Amino acid sequence: MPQSWLRLSVRASAADLDAVSNFLIERGSAGVVVKRNSIEAYFPCSPATASLKRAVRRYLRDIGRLGGHGGELGAQWRVVAEENWHDSWRRFIKAQKVGRSFWVTPPWLPPPQNDRREVITIEPGMAFGTGTHATTRGCLEFLEEAAGFLRGKDFAALDVGTGSGILAIALAKLGVGTIWAIDNDPVALKVARDNLSFNGVEKNVHLSGAALHRIRKSFSLVVANLTAETILGLADALAQKVKPQGFLILSGILHGQARGVTGHFGAGGFVLLQRKREKEWVTLLLKRK
């Protein structure tokens, strides 16, 4: 009998998109599409559907209250037939040029031909970081910049909160010989491991669930695509991992939070080299004095 699927559509602000999409992935969504102010997520119909809906309703109510929306975020459920569900969300995912160096593409699309860009293949929907989000693109573009400054040197890099592994893959494609990638989410680690293998760079990357403060090495390049709150909570540990004259890339920062993050690291011995803003999101490229 054909499998039926549930499509959940959620209206959410930019500040809530990442948290909501991560929650839906953790609840078993087989595909998540993040749009400008909304999310679509797909779940297989099962005996646990009623429990899933209750859990989602509670979570959206709590997020709505915490975000000052005055109540539950708007959500709609709809049954989608088996033969349509893949196309329903996959049609939103396209191969994308990012920066000067990369194509980011899903596995069901052939890599672009006759192009010198490096191809990064990522399976969307199971962990954050598919190249479509403004924060991921900002990090990829600044990885190019930092790698350019370090060209000709044998250096190591650290990806904090690797998610899908896309930034670690990009570092390998840029020629970085030693890469550490860490995440505290077991789902993200599995997805990252699969993506590293699919892209043929698993031997270049030391993937780990280790906490940041337990890593004793320091690096010429550190990237952290998290949230402003998490970045500030890890600020001392992040700073300690960057070598003198090394580079630090920070993203997942809303525009209104960027000044506070920049000021904190500026007081800690970092100079802001560049700042990118796309929609509500800001990415920072800093250098340690």
N, C-alpha and C positions, 0 to 999 in steps of 0.2 A: 504494500500500500504506500503511495507517495507520502513523503514527510511534509507536514505543514510547518510553517514558520511564523513567528510573531515578530512584527516590526513595531518597535517603540520609537516614537518621535517625541523629543523633549525640547522645549524652548528654554534657553539658558543664556545668561550673560557671558561675556568673554572671560570674566574672572572665574566662572564656574565650569567652563567647558572641559578642562582637563580633569578636574576632580570627578565630574559626572561620568565622563567616558571611561576613566580608569575603574570606577566602581562597576560599571556595566560589563567591562571585560572580566573583572574578578567574579562577577555573578554568572559568567558562562556565555557571554555574547560571542557568536561566531564571526561577527563582522560589525565594525563601528565606523560610521562616517561622520566626521566633524565638519560642520558648515560654519558660516559666519556667526550666527546666533542660535544655532540649534544642533542637535545630534540625532542621528538615526542609528538604532542598534537592532540586531537580529538575533532571535533566540529560537531554538527548536521547540515546538509544542511538546509538552510532556505532562505527566501527572503532577509535576511540581510547579506548574504554571501559576496556580493560585498563590502559592507561597512566594514565588518570584515577584508577582505583581505587588503583593503586600510589602515585601522588602524594598522594592523600588519606590513605592509610594512613601514609605517612612523616610527613606534616604532623601528623596526630593523635598519632602516637607522640612526636614532638618536643614538641608542646604539653603532652602528658601528663607528660613528664619535667620540662619547665621548670616546670610548675605544681605539681610535687610529688605527682602522682597515682600515681607508681610505674610508669607504663607508658602504653600507648596508650589514648585515650579510646574508649569503646564506640561502634561504628558498625554499622549494618545497611543492606544494599542490597536493593531490591525493584523488579521491573519493573512499571510502571503503564501501562495501555492509553491510547492517544491520547484517546479520548472521555472519560476520567475525570481526566486529570492536571490540567487547569485547575481543575476543581471541587475537586480534592484539596487544593490549597493556598489557592485564592481564598476558600473558605468560611470561612477563619480571619480574613480581612480585612474589617472593618466600618468604617462611618463612625463617627468618634468626636468627642465634644465635648472640647475641651481649653481649660482656663482659662475666662475669661468671653467671649473674643472669637472663638474659632475652631471650625469643623468641619474635620476632616481626613478626606478620603475618597479611595478609589481611583477611577480613571476609569470603571470599569464599573458603579458605583453612582450613581444620580441624586443631586444635592445635596439636602439636606433642605429642605423647603418651609416657608414662613411662619416663618422664623427670621432674626433680625438678625445672627447671627454671620457672620463672613467665612469663605468656603469655600476651603480649600487642597486642591487635587487633586494627589495624588502617586501615581506608578506604583511599587508595592512591588517589591523584589527586586533592583534593579540598583545601588543605592547606599544607604549608611546614612542613615536619617532619614525614616521614614514616619509619625511621630506615635505609633507604638505603643510605642516604647521609653521607659522611665522618664526617661532623660536628655534625650530630645527634648521630652517633655512638660514637664519641669522648666524647660528653656530657654524654651519658648513662654510658660509662665506668668510667668517673670521678665522676658521681653521686654515683656509687657503692663505690668508694674510699672514698669520703667525708662522705657518710652515715656510712661507716665502722669506720671512726675516731670518729663519733658522736654516735656510738652504745651505747645503755643504757641510753641515754639522751632524754628527751622530748623536741623536738625542732621544729621550724617552718622553712619553705623553701619558696622561691619566684622564680617563673619561668617568666622571662621577655621576651615578644614576644613569647607566647606559641605556636602559629601556630596550628598544629593539636592537641595539647595537650599531645603529646607523653611523654615529660619530666615530666609533672605534673602527668601523669599516672604512670610513672616509680617511682617517689617519693612516691606515695601512695602504690605501690607494695613493695617498700623497707621499708614500715612501718612508714613513716613520718606522724604524726598525723594532722598537720596543714599546708596546702599548699595554697599559693596564686598564681594565674596564670593570667597574664595580656597580652592584645594585643590591638592595635589600629585599627585592621582590623575587621569589622563586619562579613565578610565571615569566617575568621579564628575563631572568637568566636563561631559562629554557629557550625562549624565543630568540634571544641574542645568540645563543650557541648555535641554533639552527641557521640563523642568518649569516653568522660568521663562516660557517661551513659552506653554505650555498654560494657565498661570494669568494670562497677559496682563500680566506685570510685567517683561519682559525689558529694557524701556527704562529701568527704575528701577535696575537692578543692573549694576554693573561686575564681570563674572565673569572670573577670571584664575587662571592657574597660578603666579603670582608667589610667591616665598618671602616669608614675613612680614617678614624684616629688610630687604627691598628696598622696602617700602612706606614712603614718606616722610611721608605724611599722618598726622594724629592725629584721633581720633574721640570723640564724646560718648558712644558706646555701642559696646562690643566684646563679642562672644560667641564662645566657643570650646568646642565639645562634642567633646572629644578623649579622652585618657586622662590620669590623674594624672601619669604619667611624662613624657608629651609636654608637658603644661602646664608642669611644672616646668622642662623643658628649654628651653621658649620663654618662661619667666617674664619675663626682662628685656625681650625684644622686645614681649611682650604689654603690659607695664606702660607702655612708651614710646608705645604707640599710643593710650592712653587720655588724654584731655584732663584737666586739673585740674577737679575736681568732676564728672568723667565716670563712667560705670558700666561694670563688667566682670562678665560672666556666665560662669561656668565650670562645666562638667559632664563626664560620663564618669569621675567620681571614685567609687571604691568607699568605703564608709562608713569603713573602717579607714584610708584615706588622706586623709580630709577635713581632719583637724587639721593635718597637715603642709602641705597646700596653703594653708589659711587662715593659718597662722603665717608662711609664706614671704611671702605678699602683704601680710600685716599689717605685717611688718617693712619692706616696701617702700613703705609710705605709703597702704595701702588699708584701709578700714573695712568689716567685714562687716555688711551691712544685713539680709539674710535668708538662711536655709538651709532647703532642702527635702530630705527624704529619702523615697524610695520604694523599698521592698525594700532591696536592697544598695547602691542608688545615691544619690549626693548631688549637688545642684546649689547653687551659691553665687551670691549677688548681692552684689557689692562696689562701693564708691564710692571714687574716688581723692580724697585730701585736697586 
